[in-house]
Amino acid sequence: MDVPENIDRVISEFDRDGGRLDTHSVQSALSSARTTLQEKTPSNEAWADLAAFAFQEEQGDHGPWNTYFGPMSSHTMGDGTIYYSPDPGDVTPDIIDHWLTRADRLVHPVLKARYADLVWDFAPHVTNKRADVRFARMAIDSYIAAVLEMKNSDGHDDVASLKRALELSTSIRDADRTAVAKNAMLARFHTEVDKDGLWFHLFESLIGNRKCGLTLDERGEMVSKLENLLAVHVDDDTLDAHSAELVADCILPIYIAARDTQAIKRISAAVSEAFEKIARSGSRTQAMAWLAAALKFARRSGDEERYNALKVERENAIRDSASEMQSFGFSQDIQKSEVDEVVDGLVDGDNPQQALFNIAAYFIVPKDELRYRAVRGARAAPLMSALTMSVIADDHVAATVDADDGDGTLFRYADISRQANRLFLSEALDAAVARHALSPEEVAAFMQRSSLFSEFPLVVAGVKAWMDGDYVKCMFVLVPQIEDAFRNIARSLGESVTKDKRGQKGWEVSMNLGDFLSMPSVQVEIGQDIHFWVKAIFSDARGMNLRNTVAHGLAGRDAATYYNCEAIIHSMLVLGAYKDVAVASARKAAARRERRKADNAE
C-alpha cells in the first residue's frame, strides 16, 4: 500500500519520540494530516492508519461484528440500515496487510499493540481466516510493556491495556502470558485500591475471568483490601455511601457463593446504614432514591424490623418530595375555527351512531404513530430520551421508564396526544350529545353494541353521571365496567378468567384487567392500537393507571375530573365498536406511513 508521506511521517514521529502516548492523540494528528492531502490520493491509503486509531476499544457488545474494536458511532437511517463511523466493513485485505506490516516494524508499545490487535481482531471478518497467533502474542506483550514502561498517557489506558492483555492471553490459552498479565493486574489492583483509584475494572476482570488462574489466596487478599476500603467509606468521618455500595456489590457475590451469612449481614447492614445517614441530610427527593438503596441492603442483611422502618421512612420521603418538584408546561393557541372544523366533520349529519363511531375512531392514536413520534423525539433530544424517569404516585414509585423499556416512552407520547386532543374531544362529545339530543340510554346503547358489558343499567348510570357533571360517580361506576368488558372478551375467546390466590392453596380469585390485557388472544382480538390505548389509560403504572387507582382506593376527589371521565367515555365508545375501530385505526396508521414516505421522496 502506497501510504501518503505526511501520514507515514505522523506514525514515524510518534514511534521515534518514545514518550507517553494515547491513541486519541494519534487519531487527531492523522486526521489533521489527512486534510492536507490532494483529492487524487486514494482514500483507503490515507484512511487505513486513521481508521486504526478511530476504532474504539471494548465494543464487543456492539455491531456490526461484535469485535473488541468497533465503530466510534452509529446511526440508523430512515430505511432501517445502520451507518457506522468508521465502518469495519470498509477494511480490506490490503488494509489488514498494511496493519500487519506496521505491527512488525513499529517499536512504541502503544502503536505496536494497536496494529497487532487490529490484525488479530479483524482478520477473520475481512480475510475469512484467522491471523497468525503471533499477532495476539505481540499485542499481549506490547500491552504489558506499555504499562510497565509507563508509555500509556494515563491510568485508564493502563487498566484497559491490562484487561485486554489478560483477555487475549486466556483466549489463546497461553499460560505464561496469562500469568504475566494476571500478576501485573494484581499488582496494579493493590496499588489502586490503596488510594481508592481505578481498582474496580481490574477486580471485575480478574474475578470474572475463570481462566486466568487466580488462586484462593490471591482472591482472599483482594477481598481483604476491599473490606478495608469499605470500612473507610462507611465511617462517619469519611462517609461515602455510593462508593461503599460499589465495594459491597463486588464482594457480596463472593460471600454469597461461600455461604458466609455473617459477612453478608455485616456488609449489607453497614451499607444500608450509610445510605440512611446521607438520606437524613439530603432533600426529600434525594432521600427517596437513597432510601431505596438502604432498603435493598437492609433486605440482604435479613433485618426485617429495620427494613419495615426504612420502608415507612421512604414512603414519607416520596410523599414529601412533591413539594420539591416543579411543573413544566407549554401553551398552544388553537383557533376556534380549527375546533369547529374537526367537530363538524365528526358529528354533522343525521346519524348519531355514526357520530359516536367517528369520535371513537378519530381520537385513538395508532401505536405505530406513537412509536414514530417517540423515535423522532429521541433523535431531537437524545439526552432526554436516555434519562431514566420515575413515575411517582403519592407515597411510592409506581414505575420507572428508561431507554431499555421498549414501550415505556410510548406511554408518555400517548399522554401527550391525549392532552393535545383534550379540547377537541371535549367539544366533539358535547356537540354529539347536543346536536343529536342524545340521552344517556342512547350513548350507553352504542357502548353495548359489542355486548361486552354485563350490567347495562350501570353503564347508563355512569353515562348519565358524566352528562350531569357528577364525575366522581362517573369514574367509580364506569372504570369497573372496563374490566368487566375485558373479562367477557377473554371468556368469549375460551380463556380462563380466574387464577390461583397467592399464598392460599386451593383458593381462586378473579383475574384483573392487567391479566386480561396480557393474554395474547385478547391482544389479537382487539388489535394493538386499542390494546395499548386501554392499557395506557387504565392498567399500566407508566400511564394513567385509572383502574388500579380506583380499585385500590387511591383516587381522591381531584382524580374525578372531566378530562379523566372523557377518557373513560371515549374508551367505552371504542369498546362498543372495537372491531371496526381497530380496522379504522390500522388504516389510519397505514395512511400516515404512506404520507411520510411520499414526503421523504419529495
Stockholm file with secondary structure:
# STOCKHOLM 1.0

chainA/1-602         MDVPENIDRVISEFDRDGGRLDTHSVQSALSSARTTLQEKTPSNEAWADLAAFAFQEEQGDHGPWNTYFGPMSSHTMGDGTIYYSPDPGDVTPDIIDHWLTRADRLVHPVLKARYADLVWDFAPHVTNKRADVRFARMAIDSYIAAVLEMKNSDGHDDVASLKRALELSTSIRDADRTAVAKNAMLARFHTEVDKDGLWFHLFESLIGNRKCGLTLDERGEMVSKLENLLAVHVDDDTLDAHSAELVADCILPIYIAARDTQAIKRISAAVSEAFEKIARSGSRTQAMAWLAAALKFARRSGDEERYNALKVERENAIRDSASEMQSFGFSQDIQKSEVDEVVDGLVDGDNPQQALFNIAAYFIVPKDELRYRAVRGARAAPLMSALTMSVIADDHVAATVDADDGDGTLFRYADISRQANRLFLSEALDAAVARHALSPEEVAAFMQRSSLFSEFPLVVAGVKAWMDGDYVKCMFVLVPQIEDAFRNIARSLGESVTKDKRGQKGWEVSMNLGDFLSMPSVQVEIGQDIHFWVKAIFSDARGMNLRNTVAHGLAGRDAATYYNCEAIIHSMLVLGAYKDVAVASARKAAARRERRKADNAE
#=GR chainA/1-602 SS CCCCHHHHHHHHHHHHHCSCBCHHHHHHHHHHHHHTSCTTSCHHHHHHHHHHHHSBSSCTTSTTTCCSSBCSEEEECTTSCEEEESCGGGCCHHHHHHHHHHHHHCCSHHHHHHHHHHHHHHHHHHTSSCCCTHHHHHHHHHHHHHHHTTCBSSHHHHHHHHHHHHHHHHHTTCHHHHHHHHHHHHHHHHHHHHTTCSCHHHHHHHHHCTTSCCCHHHHHHHHHHHHHHHHHHHSGGGCCHHHHHHHHHHHHHHHHHTTCHHHHHHHHHHHHHHHHHHHHHSCHHHHHHHHHHHHHHHHHHTCHHHHHHHHHHHHHHHHHHGGGCCCCCCCCCCCHHHHHHHHHHHHCSSCHHHHHHHHHHHTCCCHHHHHHHHHHHHHHCHHHHHSCEEEEETTEEEEEECTTCTTHHHHHHHHHHHHHTHHHHHHHHHHHHHHTTCCHHHHHHHHGGGCCCSCHHHHHHHHHHHHHTCHHHHHHHHHHHHHHHHHHHHHHTTCCCEEECTTCTTCEEECCHHHHHTCHHHHHHHHHHHHHHHIIIIICTTSCCHHHHHHTTCCCGGGCCHHHHHHHHHHHHHHHTHHHHHHHHHHHHHHHHHHHHHHHHC
#=GC SS_cons         CCCCHHHHHHHHHHHHHCSCBCHHHHHHHHHHHHHTSCTTSCHHHHHHHHHHHHSBSSCTTSTTTCCSSBCSEEEECTTSCEEEESCGGGCCHHHHHHHHHHHHHCCSHHHHHHHHHHHHHHHHHHTSSCCCTHHHHHHHHHHHHHHHTTCBSSHHHHHHHHHHHHHHHHHTTCHHHHHHHHHHHHHHHHHHHHTTCSCHHHHHHHHHCTTSCCCHHHHHHHHHHHHHHHHHHHSGGGCCHHHHHHHHHHHHHHHHHTTCHHHHHHHHHHHHHHHHHHHHHSCHHHHHHHHHHHHHHHHHHTCHHHHHHHHHHHHHHHHHHGGGCCCCCCCCCCCHHHHHHHHHHHHCSSCHHHHHHHHHHHTCCCHHHHHHHHHHHHHHCHHHHHSCEEEEETTEEEEEECTTCTTHHHHHHHHHHHHHTHHHHHHHHHHHHHHTTCCHHHHHHHHGGGCCCSCHHHHHHHHHHHHHTCHHHHHHHHHHHHHHHHHHHHHHTTCCCEEECTTCTTCEEECCHHHHHTCHHHHHHHHHHHHHHHIIIIICTTSCCHHHHHHTTCCCGGGCCHHHHHHHHHHHHHHHTHHHHHHHHHHHHHHHHHHHHHHHHC
//
